[in-house]
């Protein structure tokens, strides 16, 4: 695709570096990509072109494109999936980085109670309906998370992808959508507790236990392990806030 010179002038890093008070390049790219998502160029369920292709299309560096994608993922438009790419999940912001505990009358307890119900149901259904593809993908996520060279931010991303895949394996698209509507808030909670001593190891062990139950088709164990995992995160967040 040939670039519009005027657009490249607006988006280029060189055009921004010398100006103060300008909107960051990545934010402007995010807003353009958002417009294309809302406009239907990238429909819900579709996979975005690669980061390299998008960077070339928008005339920006890969780091700016990566940050733009991160912004839209935080706002609920996109969801990166380990080993698969970045997918469009909504044409409007869902959580948008806003703390739901501070808006709409929701409390942190409300959110965790909802997630306990969602995760428990998703894991139980996943144990009944999972396919070989789901099992293989869960194993690939766990393998990446177990790598000591995996950064903290990547581990948090893998954490979200693990739970998203469990929801997908449930075979219930409405349950998946509900999960996605609160996922970003729990990503922020994960960032708050991940620095606690042993938290990363405990999270990974929990994921292994959940995946094992799902893969083995043990519905009761899958539900129990998923609920225990969310309760543990809630307890650690509570201790951190005390």
C-alpha positions in Angstrom: 0.0 0.0 0.0 1.4 3.4 -1.0 1.5 5.9 1.8 -0.1 9.4 1.7 2.8 11.8 2.0 0.7 14.2 4.1 -0.2 11.4 6.5 3.4 10.3 6.8 4.4 13.9 7.6 2.0 13.9 10.4 2.9 10.5 11.8 6.7 10.6 11.3 8.9 10.5 14.3 10.9 13.4 12.8 7.9 15.6 12.7 7.3 15.1 16.4 10.7 15.1 18.0 11.2 18.8 17.8 7.7 19.8 18.9 6.7 20.2 22.5 3.1 19.6 23.7 2.2 17.4 20.8 0.2 14.2 21.3 2.7 11.3 21.4 3.2 9.5 18.1 2.1 6.2 19.4 -1.2 7.7 20.7 -1.9 9.3 17.3 -1.2 6.0 15.6 -3.5 4.3 18.1 -6.3 6.7 17.3 -5.9 6.1 13.6 -6.0 2.4 14.0 -8.9 2.8 16.4 -10.7 4.6 13.6 -10.1 1.8 11.2 -11.4 -0.8 13.7 -14.5 1.2 14.5 -15.0 1.8 10.7 -15.0 -1.9 10.0 -11.6 -2.2 8.2 -10.6 -4.6 10.9 -13.8 -6.4 12.0 -14.2 -8.1 15.4 -12.6 -11.5 15.3 -10.1 -10.6 12.6 -6.3 -10.8 13.1 -4.3 -7.7 12.6 -1.5 -7.7 10.1 1.9 -8.2 11.7 3.6 -5.4 13.6 6.1 -5.0 10.8 3.5 -4.7 8.2 1.4 -2.2 10.2 4.5 -0.1 11.0 5.3 0.1 7.3 1.7 1.0 6.5 1.6 3.8 9.0 5.1 5.0 8.2 6.4 4.6 11.8 8.9 2.6 13.7 8.0 -0.8 15.2 8.3 0.5 18.7 5.7 3.2 18.1 3.4 0.6 16.4 3.9 -1.8 19.3 3.0 0.9 21.8 -0.1 1.8 19.7 -1.2 -1.8 19.8 -0.6 -1.9 23.6 -2.8 1.2 24.0 -5.7 -0.3 22.1 -5.3 -3.6 23.9 -5.5 -1.7 27.2 -8.7 0.1 26.0 -10.3 -3.2 25.1 -10.2 -3.1 21.3 -7.4 -5.7 20.8 -6.1 -8.8 22.5 -2.6 -10.2 21.8 -2.5 -14.0 21.8 0.7 -15.8 22.4 1.9 -17.5 19.2 -1.1 -16.3 17.2 -0.9 -12.6 16.8 -3.2 -9.7 17.7 -7.0 -10.0 17.3 -9.8 -7.4 17.3 -12.2 -8.1 20.1 -14.4 -5.0 20.2 -15.3 -1.9 18.2 -15.7 0.2 21.3 -13.7 0.5 24.5 -14.7 -1.9 27.2 -12.6 -1.2 30.3 -10.3 1.4 28.8 -7.9 1.4 31.7 -10.5 2.9 34.0 -10.6 1.4 37.4 -14.1 -0.2 37.5 -13.9 -0.3 41.3 -14.1 3.4 41.2 -16.9 3.8 38.7 -20.4 2.5 38.2 -20.7 1.5 41.8 -18.5 -1.6 41.4 -16.1 -2.5 44.3 -13.0 -4.6 44.1 -15.0 -7.3 46.0 -17.7 -7.1 43.3 -15.1 -7.7 40.6 -13.5 -10.6 42.3 -16.8 -12.3 43.1 -17.7 -11.9 39.4 -14.4 -13.3 38.3 -14.6 -16.3 40.7 -18.0 -17.2 39.1 -16.7 -16.6 35.6 -13.4 -18.5 36.0 -15.0 -21.4 37.8 -17.7 -21.9 35.2 -15.2 -21.4 32.3 -12.8 -24.0 33.7 -15.5 -26.5 34.3 -16.9 -26.1 30.8 -13.4 -26.2 29.3 -12.7 -29.5 31.0 -15.8 -30.9 29.2 -15.4 -29.2 25.8 -11.7 -28.5 25.2 -10.2 -29.7 22.0 -6.6 -30.8 21.2 -6.0 -27.4 19.8 -7.0 -25.7 23.1 -4.8 -28.2 25.1 -1.8 -27.6 22.9 -2.1 -23.8 23.1 -2.4 -24.0 26.9 0.7 -26.0 27.1 2.6 -23.6 24.8 1.6 -20.7 27.1 2.7 -22.6 30.2 6.0 -23.4 28.5 6.7 -19.8 27.7 5.7 -18.7 31.2 8.1 -21.2 32.7 11.0 -19.8 30.8 13.2 -17.8 33.4 14.1 -15.4 30.6 10.4 -14.3 30.2 10.1 -10.8 31.4 7.6 -9.8 34.0 5.5 -7.9 31.5 5.5 -10.8 29.2 4.6 -13.1 32.1 1.6 -10.9 32.9 0.5 -11.0 29.2 0.8 -14.8 29.2 -1.3 -14.9 32.4 -4.1 -13.1 30.6 -3.8 -15.2 27.5 -4.0 -18.4 29.7 -7.3 -17.3 31.2 -8.6 -16.1 27.9 -7.9 -19.5 26.4 -9.6 -21.3 29.2 -12.7 -19.1 28.5 -12.4 -19.9 24.8 -12.2 -23.6 25.5 -15.5 -23.3 27.4 -17.2 -23.1 24.0 -19.5 -20.3 25.3 -19.0 -17.1 23.4 -21.0 -15.0 25.8 -18.9 -16.2 28.7 -15.8 -15.2 26.7 -17.2 -11.7 26.1 -18.0 -11.2 29.8 -14.5 -12.3 30.7 -13.0 -9.9 28.2 -15.0 -7.0 29.6 -13.2 -7.2 33.0 -9.9 -8.7 31.9 -8.0 -5.4 31.6 -8.8 -4.5 35.2 -7.4 -7.8 36.4 -4.3 -7.3 34.4 -3.7 -4.1 36.4 -4.2 -6.1 39.6 -1.7 -8.7 38.4 0.8 -5.9 37.9 0.3 -4.8 41.5 0.9 -8.2 43.1 3.4 -9.8 40.7 6.3 -8.2 42.6 5.4 -10.0 45.8 7.9 -12.7 46.8 7.0 -16.0 45.1 3.9 -14.6 43.4 5.1 -15.5 39.9 5.9 -19.1 40.9 2.5 -19.5 42.7 0.6 -18.1 39.7 2.4 -20.5 37.4 1.8 -23.5 39.7 -1.9 -22.6 39.8 -2.1 -22.4 36.0 -0.4 -25.8 35.7 -3.0 -27.3 38.0 -5.9 -25.7 36.2 -4.5 -26.8 32.8 -3.9 -30.3 34.0 -7.5 -30.6 35.2 -8.9 -29.2 32.0 -6.8 -31.4 29.8 -7.7 -34.5 31.8 -11.3 -33.6 31.6 -11.8 -33.4 35.4 -14.6 -30.8 35.6 -14.8 -30.6 39.4 -11.0 -30.2 39.8 -10.9 -27.6 37.0 -13.5 -25.5 38.7 -11.9 -25.8 42.2 -8.4 -25.0 41.0 -9.7 -21.9 39.0 -11.6 -20.6 42.0 -8.7 -21.2 44.4 -6.4 -19.3 42.0 -8.6 -16.2 41.9 -9.2 -16.2 45.6 -5.4 -16.4 46.2 -5.0 -13.3 44.0 -7.7 -11.4 45.9 -6.1 -12.3 49.2 -2.7 -11.1 48.1 -4.1 -7.9 46.7 -5.9 -7.3 50.0 -2.7 -7.8 52.0 -0.8 -5.5 49.6 -3.4 -2.7 50.2 -3.3 -3.0 54.0 
